[in-house]
Amino acid sequence: MDSACDVVILGGGVIGLTTAYFLAQKKIRVAILERSEFGREASWAGAGIIPPGHPDRAKHPLQRLRAISSTAFPKLSNELRDLTGIDNGYLPCGAVELASGVDAAAIEVWKDEGIAFEKMSPQDLGKLEPEFARLPEGGYYLPGAAQLRNPWHLQALAEACRKLGVRLESRTPVSELELDGSRVVRARHGDRSWSAANFLVATGAWADELLHPLGVRLGVHPVRGQMVLFRLPARPFKPVVLQGSRYLVPRSDGRVLAGSTDEHVGFDRSTTA
């Protein structure tokens, strides 16, 4: 059985769902094929830290993409809540980057983009948040940083896509991409197929497995990150705290995420930390 639409998106994480949401707003017929459950892979497990940014002043394409995403979140969060009734937990909270995790290149990016930041001594941080008086070093305060709750955001995106008519196909791992010349024209799963004028591969760490038969290797590979969730009676401090790849994310309900490990162990999901 063949199903036709305008765009087929392979992968139902945050990239696939967000793309489908904006396409569906333009009345474009979209189907998303997800190998497991929507948003349940790397997108679900992220800490939801949103760094600040100014797209018009970003110099590198990746920095511009980050800045566009950052500035889009307030409007997107309101839209999703109005459409679905699901609050994604978007919260402007600021962030403190400890000095040992910040290099000259990061400071240069902040200056180039006009991102507000303030260098603070340990004493200054203690005045910002009493709990920060325990920190062993000073750092940089970025008041424009924000956070959201990844699971809530993904639930809101999936529900919004449903309401806009996007076809969500879970437990549908694509086994083959069919070509017409150099263009992909059809995706297959068992005896089912989906044809479209355009295909988007948003399968993350599974991209090479899917694209290898076409002679394409992106070099994307899985990295396991483990974190700990603390449940406290109340939020101990407001800003996110970062030191390189390590972080503390205080939620408004008193939960605090502490992460993350960085392990190149393939698709091993076991917890060891």
N, C-alpha and C positions, 0 to 999 in steps of 0.2 A: 504494500500500500504506500503510495507516494503522496506526501503533503507539500503543498506549495505555499510560499510566503515571500515577502520582499527581502527579509534578512533572517538568516539563521545564526544564532550565537551559540557557540560551543563553550560551555562553562557557566555555571550559575552562581558564581561568587559575586563580590561587590562590583567588580568591573563589568561582568556580564549583565547583572541586574540593573546597574545604573545606566548602562548604554541602552538597554531595552526600554527603560522608563522614559528616557528623553526621546527615543525614536517613536515610541507609541504615542507620545504627546503630539507628534507631527502626523499622526494617523498612518504611520508605516506599519505594515503587518510583520510582526516579529514572533519567532519561536526561539526558546532557549532550551538546549539539550544539556542536562546535567547528569554526570555519571553517578552521583550519589543523591544526597538531599541538598536542597538549595541553601547556599551560604554556610555549609557545615564544615568546610575545610579551613584553609588558612585565614579566610576572611572572618570567620567566627571567632578565631582564637586571638586576634589582634587586641592590643590594649586600647585602641581608639584615641591615640594622641594626635591632635591636629596642630601642626606648627603654623605660625603666622606667615604671611607672604603678600607681596604686591606683584601681580602678574606683569604689569606694564614695565616694571623695572628689572625683572629677572633676566639674567644674561644667558643662562644655559636652558635648553629645552626641558630637561628634567625638573629644574628649579621652577620654571614657568608652569609646568603641569602641577607641581605641588602647590604653587601659589594660587592657581585657578581653582583647584579643589578646595583649598582653605577658605577662600573668599566666597565660594558657592554654598558652603554648608549652612549658614543661617537661613537663607531662602529655601534651600532644598529641605531642610528639617521642618520648616513651617508647612511647606507644601505637602510633605508626606503625612504630617500629623493631621492636616485638614482633610486629606483624601481618605486616610485609613483609620484615623483615631489612635494611631500608635505613636507614642513619643519615643524618639531615638536617643534621648538622653543628652542631646547636644548642650554643652555648658561651657561658656567662656570662663576660663579659670586661671589663665596665666601659667607660666612655667619657669622653673629655676634650673638652669644648666650649671652644674658644678664645674669649677674652673679646670679641674684635671681632665674633663671630658670635652673641652672646647679648644680647638686649635685656631691659628690665625686665619685659615681659609674660611672657617665658619663665621668668624667676626666680619670678614670682608664681604661675605654674602649678605649678612644682615645690613651692613652699611650700604652696599650697592642697591639693595631692594628698599631701603628706607624703613626697615623693620625696627620698631621701637625696642630698645633694650637698655638695661642699666647694669653697670658693673657694681657688685656689692661685696663688701667685706663680710666675714662671719658675723660681725656685730650688726651690720645692716640687715642681713638675712634674719637674724633673731628679732629685729624690730618688725620685719615684714610678717613673720609667723613665729610665735614663741617657740614652737617645736623645732624650728630651724636653728635655734641657738645650740643644738647638739651637733650640728653638722661640723665636720672636721676642717672645712675650707670654705672660702667664699665662692662666688660664681656670678652668673649673669641672669637677671630677671627679664623675661619676655612677657609683657602683659597681654599681648595679642593671641597667645596660645589658647587652645580649647581642647575639649575631649567629648567623646560620645560613647555609648554602650554598643559595641559591635553587634551582639545578638539582636538587640532591639532595632538597630538600624537595618539589619538584613531582613528581619521580619517585616518591617515597614516597606522596604523596597519590594519584596516579593508580593506583598498584598497590593501595593500600588500597581505593580505590573499586571496582576490578575484583574484589577478593576479597570485597567486601560485596555484589556483585551489581549495581552501577551499570552501566548501558549507556553505554559511551563511544563516541561517534560522531565520529571525526576527519574532516577534509576535508569538512565538511558545513555550508557557509554557508547560513543560513536566508534564503530569498528573499522570504518573505511570512508575515505573521501574520494569521490569520483570526479575525474577531470574531463573537461572538454578543451583540448589544447593545453593552455597554461592556466586555465581558470577552474576553480572548484565550482561544480554545479549541483552536487548532491552529496548528502551525508547519509550513511547507512548504519542501522542498528538492527541486527537480525533480519526479519523480513519486512521491516519498516524503512522508509527513506523520506528525506526532506530535501526538496529542491528550492533554490532561491537564486536571485541575481547577485546577492552579496553574502559572504560568510565572515564572521568574526571569530577568531580563535582566542578565547579568554580562559584557557584551561590551566594556567599557571604551571606548576611543576610537571603536569602531564602533557605539556605541549609537544615536547620532542617525541614522545611515544606516538603521538597522533600524526605528527608532520614528517617523521623520519621516512616513511614509505614514499613521500613526495620529494625526497632529497633535501629537506629543510631541517636544519638543526639550530635552535636558538640558544642552546646552552643553559636553559633554565633548569634548575635542579632543586629538590626539596631541602629545606633546612629546618630541623626540629628546634622549637623554642619552648622551654618550659617556664611556667610562672607559678607563683603562690598567691592565693587569695586569702587575705586576712579579713575577718569580720569584727569590727569595733563598734562600740555603742554609738559613736558619733564620728563625723568626719574629723580627723586629727589636724588637718591643714588643707588649704584650698588649692595651691598651685601643684601642678605635676612637677616631680623632681627627676632630673635626668643626669646620668654620668656616662657619656658614651652610649653604648647599647643597653645600659642598665636603667631602670626606671621604677618610680613609685607613682601610681595613679590613684589618687583619693576620690572615691565616688561619694555622691551626696548622701547616700544611705549608710555611710560608715565603712563600706568595704574598701579595701586597699589592695590593688594589684601590684605585685613585686615581680619584676622579670629583668631580663629573660636570658636563658641559656642560648647558645648558638652552636648547634650540633649537626655535623654533616654525616647523618646516619641513614640516608635514603628515606624510604617511606615508613620507617619504624616509628610507631605512635606510642610505644611504651613509655611510662613515666619512671624516671630514675632519680630526679632531684629531691 
